[in-house]
Amino acid sequence: MAFRGPKVRLWRWRRNPLKRRADTVEAWVVLGTWVLGVLAGVLAGWTAARGAEQATAQELLARTSTVARVTERAPGTSPGTDEDTGSKLRVWGKVRWTAPDGTERTGWARVRPGSAAGTAVTVWIDSRGRLVTEPATPAQARARAVMAGGLVGLGAASVPLVIGHVVRAGLERRRLAQWDTEWARFGPLWSRNAG
């Protein structure tokens, strides 16, 4: 196991006669990369989360619940009422409802298995009277916003970090090429004195 010695913090920013210009540039690249990564991640994540919250709020405003009636017996057998069993099992059943303009509409909605014709079901419709999915609950809306904000924030933060990594790799290649050039110039002088 190699001895490494004590870890020196902020070594890139300390004065050192052996420090080259490339070391200073690399220090600024690392600092800039992290600052830009954090700022981009936070701003993009916050913006995406706000957008998801606004989309969910608009979805809630655009949808209304109404009562529909099952038009024909739903497939399956009813295991009892939802209150008795706590069952969330649903099947597709044909339903009829009245649209906001007063016209009768029919379509397919999720109903309890074995629901008889005429059974009342709550469905969600848009402003045109078309069936739509139920809007998100507050917990689902929060989860959507957090997920969207987190994913977009991570994606946005990774862009400056990847660019910084590429720049640092280029600086490292350049530094190694400079060392090779200098070693080719001074190496023979040292080996001559050793003989």
LINTA-V332231 format. One record per residue. PHI is phi in whole degrees, 0 to 359 (NA if undefined). NEAR is the number of other C-alpha atoms within 12 Angstrom. Layout:
BEGIN
phi->PHI near->NEAR
phi->PHI near->NEAR
END
This chain:
BEGIN
phi->NA near->3
phi->277 near->4
phi->274 near->6
phi->259 near->7
phi->83 near->6
phi->290 near->7
phi->281 near->8
phi->261 near->10
phi->278 near->8
phi->54 near->13
phi->296 near->15
phi->291 near->22
phi->261 near->19
phi->276 near->15
phi->286 near->13
phi->201 near->12
phi->293 near->8
phi->270 near->11
phi->287 near->17
phi->262 near->20
phi->299 near->19
phi->297 near->24
phi->294 near->24
phi->293 near->22
phi->299 near->23
phi->297 near->28
phi->299 near->24
phi->292 near->22
phi->296 near->28
phi->297 near->28
phi->298 near->22
phi->298 near->22
phi->298 near->28
phi->292 near->23
phi->297 near->19
phi->296 near->25
phi->298 near->29
phi->295 near->24
phi->298 near->22
phi->298 near->27
phi->296 near->30
phi->294 near->24
phi->295 near->22
phi->293 near->27
phi->296 near->28
phi->296 near->26
phi->297 near->23
phi->295 near->28
phi->296 near->28
phi->298 near->24
phi->298 near->23
phi->294 near->27
phi->296 near->28
phi->294 near->18
phi->297 near->21
phi->293 near->26
phi->295 near->21
phi->294 near->17
phi->298 near->23
phi->295 near->24
phi->290 near->18
phi->277 near->22
phi->242 near->25
phi->230 near->25
phi->266 near->26
phi->213 near->25
phi->265 near->22
phi->242 near->32
phi->244 near->31
phi->292 near->34
phi->267 near->25
phi->214 near->23
phi->306 near->23
phi->283 near->28
phi->294 near->20
phi->92 near->18
phi->244 near->17
phi->282 near->22
phi->281 near->18
phi->124 near->17
phi->278 near->18
phi->299 near->16
phi->292 near->9
phi->289 near->10
phi->256 near->11
phi->71 near->11
phi->286 near->15
phi->252 near->17
phi->295 near->19
phi->224 near->23
phi->232 near->21
phi->278 near->23
phi->224 near->32
phi->278 near->31
phi->229 near->33
phi->232 near->31
phi->215 near->33
phi->257 near->25
phi->284 near->25
phi->302 near->20
phi->276 near->13
phi->93 near->10
phi->278 near->13
phi->277 near->16
phi->233 near->24
phi->231 near->23
phi->185 near->27
phi->251 near->27
phi->220 near->33
phi->280 near->30
phi->227 near->38
phi->291 near->32
phi->301 near->28
phi->77 near->25
phi->299 near->32
phi->280 near->23
phi->301 near->22
phi->93 near->21
phi->293 near->24
phi->281 near->24
phi->225 near->29
phi->273 near->24
phi->234 near->34
phi->248 near->33
phi->231 near->32
phi->267 near->24
phi->294 near->20
phi->269 near->18
phi->90 near->27
phi->276 near->28
phi->293 near->33
phi->224 near->25
phi->286 near->21
phi->294 near->23
phi->294 near->25
phi->293 near->24
phi->286 near->16
phi->303 near->14
phi->293 near->13
phi->294 near->17
phi->296 near->25
phi->297 near->23
phi->297 near->18
phi->299 near->25
phi->295 near->29
phi->295 near->24
phi->296 near->22
phi->297 near->27
phi->297 near->29
phi->295 near->26
phi->293 near->22
phi->293 near->28
phi->298 near->28
phi->296 near->27
phi->297 near->23
phi->292 near->28
phi->290 near->28
phi->289 near->25
phi->299 near->23
phi->296 near->27
phi->293 near->27
phi->293 near->21
phi->298 near->21
phi->298 near->27
phi->296 near->22
phi->295 near->18
phi->296 near->23
phi->296 near->26
phi->295 near->18
phi->296 near->18
phi->297 near->25
phi->295 near->18
phi->299 near->15
phi->295 near->19
phi->297 near->21
phi->294 near->15
phi->295 near->14
phi->295 near->17
phi->295 near->17
phi->299 near->14
phi->297 near->13
phi->292 near->14
phi->293 near->15
phi->296 near->14
phi->279 near->13
phi->260 near->14
phi->302 near->15
phi->299 near->13
phi->294 near->13
phi->288 near->12
phi->291 near->12
phi->292 near->9
phi->288 near->9
phi->288 near->8
phi->277 near->7
END
